[in-house]
Amino acid sequence: MLTEPLTGEPRKQAGQSQALLRADGRAAEWMISTDLVPYPDALEAMKARASAIAAGEAGELVWLLEHPPLYTRGTSAISGDLLAPNRFPVYEAGRGGEFTYHGPGQRVVYAMLDLRERGRDVRAYVQTLEAWLIDTLAQFNVFAETRQGRIGVWVPDSSRLGGESKIAAIGVRISRWVSFHGVALNVSPELDHFSGIVPCGISDRGVTSLEALGHIVSLAEVDSVLKASFERHFGPVAPSAGRSLP
């Protein structure tokens, strides 16, 4: 299913080159968790790994996982945007942004990258995350863009107010020039679960997924494309050796 370009003010077109490579070419570890990971466990593991990277005691890690259904609150969240506080557990994320939903069918990717080796430019980092997602979606013939003033990745959706919907969210935190948190790409989540919040504080746009756009693909297929695209934008990765975090 090939979608048409969005109207409005795109910040970056699909396919535009954006890379943030390590000068030394060192590979990041690529790890996939097959079981649902409780959010508190993931948060503590990310913090520990980011701290170890900053101290020179561990290498970079890209961690792909799913969470059980839950909401997270970013540092800019407004309490009124939590519409159903008793529907799912709500966790303080400590990342930038507002309320988000995570759950099965959504590919969450936590990127613990050493930005000291990648130019020390937070804006460039976020834009490269966006380019990575846009490139990934393009491999499934989905045209996606970023929008001025709105972090994340958007696709046309004539069924929604505003004519577009969000298909991927981005929320990051940087500590001692090491990133953690990351991105969430909607593959086949239960979209009704987003109705318990105002996603990312935006009430006049929708939320969609690859499945809702007519693309029935497995997480394994998405992971393969994410990996190839990550290497184009961030450089090489190496399979996890099976070590436990951090």
N, C-alpha and C positions, 0 to 999 in steps of 0.2 A: 504494500500500500504506500504509494508515493504521495506525500503531502505537499501543499503549495506554500510558498514563503508567506510569513506573517506580514501584516501591515504595521505601520507605526514607526518606532525609532529603535531599530536593532543596534546593539552595541557591537556585535560581532557576527559575521555570517558563518553559516555552517561550512566547514572545510578550511576556514582561514587558519594559516599556520600559527601555532603558539607552542613553544617548547621551553622547558626549564630543565636543562640537562646538567648532570654533575660533570665537572671538568675532568675528574679522574675516571669516569666511566664505570664506577663501581655499581654493581647490581643491588637493587633493593630486594628484600625477601618478600615473596608472594605466598600468602597463606589463606586457605579457604576452610572455614568451619562449616561442617555439615549439619550440626545440631543447632537449634535455637539457642542463642546466647543471652542470658539475662543482662539487662542494661547495666546494673551496678557492677557486675563482673567485668564487662567490657570497658567501662569507664576507668576502673581501677587498673586494669591491664594496660590500657592506653597511657595513663599517667606514668605508670612504672616504666614502660618501654620508652616513652619520650624522654624521661629523666635519664635513663641509661644511655640513650643516643646522645643527649647533650653532654654527658660526662665522658663520652668516648668509649663506653663499655658495651655498646651494642650497635648493630647496623640498622639501616632503615627497614621499615616494615610496611607492607600494604596488606591489610587484613579484610577479607571479604566474608560477610556473615549475614544472617537474618536474626531479628529479635522477635520475641513474642509480642503481641499487640500492646502498645504503650504510647504515651505522649511524653515529649521532652520539652522543657522550658529553657529557652536561651536567655542570655543576659538582657536582651531588649524586650522580653515578653511582657505583654499587658494582661493583667489577670482576667479582664473581661473577654479575652480571646479564647479562654478555656470554657467552652460552651457546655461540656458534659464532664464535670470533674470526677464523677464517680464511675465513668464508663470503663476506663482502663487506668492502670497505674500511671502516675505523673512523676517524672524525675527531673531534678535540676541538672542540666547538662554542663554548665560552665563554659559553653561555647558562645560565639556570637549568634545573633538572630533571635527568633521568636519561638512560637510553639510549632512543633513538628510531630508527625505520626510515624512510627516504625512498626512493622509487622511482617508476617510471612508473605512471601511473594514480592517483597521489596529487597533489592540488592543494596545492602549498606556496605560501603567501603571506607574503612578508616585508614588514613594515610599518615604515617609517622615518618616524615621526611626531614632531613637536615638542610634547612634553608641557608645555613652558613656555606654550604657547598653548592647552592643553587641561586646565588645572587642576592640574598637578603632583601627580597622585594615581595612584600605580602600581597600587594595588588596584582603583580605578575603571577604569583602563585594561584590566587583565586581565579584569575582569567585563564590560566592553564588548566585548572580543574574543569572549568566550563568548556574549554576547547576539547578536552578529553571526552567529556560526555557527549558533546555535539558530534564529534567524530564517531563515537561508538554508535549513536543513534543513526547516523548516516549509513552505516553498514547494514542497517535494517530498512533502508529506504524511508527513513523518517527525517524530514527537514525540521531542524530545531534551531532556535536562536536564543540569545540573551536579550534582556530589555533594560533600557536606561532606568536606573533607580531601583531595580529589582534583581537581587541575587538569585541565581538558579537558571534553569533551562526550560524553555517554553515551546509549545507546538500549537499550530492552528487547531481550533476546535469550534466549529460553527454552532454546536449545541449549547455552548456556554456563554454566559454574559461576558462581554468583552472580546469574544471571538477567539480566545486562546486559553490554554490550560497548562499548568505546570506538570512536567513529567519527571523532573529531577530537582532535588534540593541540595544546597551546599551550606555547610556550617563548619567553621574551623576555629581553632584556637592555636595561638603561637606562644610558646614558652621557651625562652633562651634560644630562640631561632629554630626550634624544632616544632613541626606541626603535629596536631592530632585532631580527632574528629575527622570529618571528610564529606562524603557525598552519599545520597540515597536515590537510587534509580528505581522508578516504579515499573516493575515487570508485570506482575499479575496480583497485586495486593487487593484486598477487599476495599474498594474505594469509598464505600459508605463509612468506613472507620475514620476517614478524614473529617466527617461531619461533626465530630465532637469538639473541634477546634476551628479557629480561623487560621488556616495554614499560613505560616510565615507572616501573619498579620494582614494578608491580602484577601479581602472579602468579595471583590468584584471580578474574580477570575476563578476558573475551575481547576481541578486536579485530574490527571488522566494517567494512563499506563500504556505500555506496549500492547497488552491484551485488549484494552478498550479501543485502541486504534486498529485492531484487527490483526495484530502480530502475535501469534501463539508460539512462543519460544520458551525453552527451558532456561533455568538459571545457569546450567552448565554452558549452554550456547552463549548466553550473555557474558558469562565470565571469560570465555575464550576471546570474544571480541573486545571486552574491556582490557584484557591483558595485552593484546596486539596494539590497541590504541594507546594504552599507557606507555608502552615502549617507544612509540613515536613521539610522545609529548614529554615524557619524563626520563626515558632511558631504560636500560635493561633491567629485568627482574630475574630472580632465581627461585626455584621452588623451595618451599619451606622444608627444613630438615626434620621437621616434626618436634622441634623443641617447644616447650611450654613457654608462654609469655611470662615475664617480659623478655 
